[in-house]
Amino acid sequence: MNNKNQIINNLQNELNNKNQIINNLQNELSNKNQIINNLQNELNNLAISYNNNLSLINQLQNNLNQKEQELSQLKNKLLSNSNQIKVDSENKYGFPISFRTINQEIMHPMICNKNDLISRLEEELYNEYPKYKEFNTYLSCNGGVLKRFKTVGENNIKKGDAIVVNIVE
């Protein structure tokens, strides 16, 4: 009987060892399931963070587009204001033109604005060069004959243009 007890004890020990191995494997499986759950939670959190970041990126892109439109509008307004200031400045302070003759006897710079009459500028020129009061003259600029009783602007004279004093013979 002793031999039977020994066999039973051996089998009981083997059963206990196998149960211990099963418990260890179950604990290991439980730990691995816990790791998998933790990784799954981390993955879910990363997905949520990614979606939040994507939403933030879209919002920032929309803000950037809006700011670019505002900047473009402000640049256009600045350009418009700059052009208006230039026009106002030219009207208030004038711009340079010059009077010349073909023979280079007259090379006279003058400041005028768009509202000056050509006849007034011509009078000022002939006061400087009285000899030309004796001639029958006409003025031309950029290939066209100027109208004496129209303004600089109406005659399309621009900053830096040269007005040629022509003598009719």
Phi and psi in degrees as a GROMACS rama.xvg file:
@    title "Ramachandran Plot"
@    xaxis  label "Phi"
@    yaxis  label "Psi"
@TYPE xy
-60.4638  -36.9835  ASN-2
-67.4147  -37.9974  ASN-3
-67.7478  -41.1752  LYS-4
-64.2598  -37.8732  ASN-5
-64.2989  -42.2109  GLN-6
-65.1189  -42.5813  ILE-7
-63.5197  -44.723  ILE-8
-62.6692  -42.6431  ASN-9
-62.7335  -43.5658  ASN-10
-66.1675  -39.4428  LEU-11
-63.681  -41.6987  GLN-12
-65.1372  -42.8247  ASN-13
-63.7524  -40.1888  GLU-14
-62.9172  -43.849  LEU-15
-62.2616  -42.447  ASN-16
-62.8007  -43.7312  ASN-17
-65.0249  -40.2981  LYS-18
-63.6265  -39.2911  ASN-19
-64.2213  -41.6061  GLN-20
-63.0924  -43.8766  ILE-21
-61.2958  -45.2831  ILE-22
-60.2919  -43.2329  ASN-23
-62.9833  -43.0837  ASN-24
-66.2239  -38.0645  LEU-25
-65.1172  -41.9505  GLN-26
-62.9441  -42.9484  ASN-27
-63.4419  -42.0322  GLU-28
-63.6223  -41.6833  LEU-29
-62.4326  -42.6981  SER-30
-63.1512  -42.9228  ASN-31
-67.2478  -36.5416  LYS-32
-63.8228  -38.4624  ASN-33
-65.135  -41.8878  GLN-34
-62.7903  -43.8806  ILE-35
-61.0265  -44.3083  ILE-36
-62.3043  -42.6918  ASN-37
-62.8844  -44.1826  ASN-38
-64.5651  -38.8884  LEU-39
-63.9502  -42.2033  GLN-40
-63.0572  -42.3364  ASN-41
-63.7136  -41.4814  GLU-42
-62.7025  -42.8281  LEU-43
-61.7525  -42.9203  ASN-44
-63.6633  -39.9257  ASN-45
-64.6112  -39.6132  LEU-46
-63.776  -42.1527  ALA-47
-64.2797  -44.1166  ILE-48
-62.3265  -41.9654  SER-49
-60.5379  -46.0158  TYR-50
-63.8882  -39.7728  ASN-51
-64.4137  -43.419  ASN-52
-65.3891  -39.5139  ASN-53
-62.7779  -41.6137  LEU-54
-64.1064  -42.2143  SER-55
-64.9407  -40.9129  LEU-56
-61.6064  -43.7072  ILE-57
-62.4774  -41.8809  ASN-58
-64.1583  -44.1927  GLN-59
-64.9115  -37.8357  LEU-60
-64.2023  -41.4862  GLN-61
-63.1985  -42.5015  ASN-62
-62.8566  -41.5083  ASN-63
-62.5481  -44.65  LEU-64
-60.3235  -41.8016  ASN-65
-64.6588  -42.8163  GLN-66
-66.258  -36.189  LYS-67
-64.8441  -38.351  GLU-68
-65.7703  -43.4635  GLN-69
-61.7997  -42.4075  GLU-70
-62.1733  -42.7519  LEU-71
-62.6104  -42.5523  SER-72
-64.0334  -41.124  GLN-73
-67.2891  -37.5037  LEU-74
-63.1773  -43.6393  LYS-75
-63.0503  -41.3605  ASN-76
-65.2312  -42.1209  LYS-77
-63.3197  -43.1305  LEU-78
-62.3368  -43.5475  LEU-79
-62.0904  -45.9424  SER-80
-64.2332  -38.9541  ASN-81
-62.802  -44.3681  SER-82
-63.4782  -39.799  ASN-83
-66.5709  -40.0861  GLN-84
-63.2692  -40.9858  ILE-85
-61.6329  -46.0822  LYS-86
-63.4053  -46.1464  VAL-87
-61.5021  -41.1079  ASP-88
-64.3596  -44.3525  SER-89
-64.2172  -37.247  GLU-90
-70.7602  -36.6998  ASN-91
-82.9988  -47.6714  LYS-92
-102.24  -15.843  TYR-93
89.1166  177.627  GLY-94
-146.969  158.935  PHE-95
-83.283  141.102  PRO-96
-136.075  176.176  ILE-97
-142.639  150.54  SER-98
-106.65  138.073  PHE-99
-143.066  156.372  ARG-100
-113.904  160.443  THR-101
-60.4334  -40.2385  ILE-102
-82.263  7.08424  ASN-103
66.1764  14.1646  GLN-104
-67.084  -35.1136  GLU-105
-112.47  126.832  ILE-106
-141.538  82.3758  MET-107
-117.087  111.285  HIS-108
-77.1023  153.084  PRO-109
-152.481  148.125  MET-110
-100.336  131.61  ILE-111
-142.379  170.683  CYS-112
-126.646  172.105  ASN-113
-63.6345  -19.3819  LYS-114
-94.5346  -1.83101  ASN-115
-72.3953  138.028  ASP-116
-76.187  141.399  LEU-117
-59.9615  -38.5416  ILE-118
-61.854  -34.0955  SER-119
-69.4153  -41.2827  ARG-120
-65.9157  -39.224  LEU-121
-64.7092  -41.0258  GLU-122
-61.5228  -43.8864  GLU-123
-61.1029  -41.7745  GLU-124
-62.9632  -45.7985  LEU-125
-72.2284  -21.0435  TYR-126
-69.9613  -30.1426  ASN-127
-80.4089  -32.9808  GLU-128
-125.522  73.7156  TYR-129
-61.9966  -23.4912  PRO-130
-56.3134  -32.8681  LYS-131
-76.7448  -7.7878  TYR-132
-69.3703  -21.2228  LYS-133
-81.234  -14.2948  GLU-134
-101.397  153.912  PHE-135
-86.8576  115.335  ASN-136
-125.204  161.38  THR-137
-140.018  156.203  TYR-138
-109.821  143.344  LEU-139
-137.18  156.206  SER-140
-153.229  132.225  CYS-141
53.9357  36.5193  ASN-142
85.0375  -2.46637  GLY-143
-117.198  147.871  GLY-144
-78.0981  134.882  VAL-145
-84.7628  146.48  LEU-146
-91.9827  119.161  LYS-147
-63.2221  -32.5528  ARG-148
-101.211  20.3918  PHE-149
-110.161  163.579  LYS-150
-81.2796  169.451  THR-151
-57.2354  -45.3319  VAL-152
-64.3202  -41.8299  GLY-153
-66.0947  -26.4125  GLU-154
-89.7463  7.24799  ASN-155
57.2057  37.1403  ASN-156
-87.7381  133.792  ILE-157
-117.854  168.919  LYS-158
-52.1149  128.373  LYS-159
85.9846  -3.70887  GLY-160
-68.0257  151.236  ASP-161
-107.029  130.014  ALA-162
-100.977  125.11  ILE-163
-94.752  129.16  VAL-164
-91.4069  113.921  VAL-165
-105.531  138.356  ASN-166
-101.538  129.262  ILE-167
-84.985  126.953  VAL-168
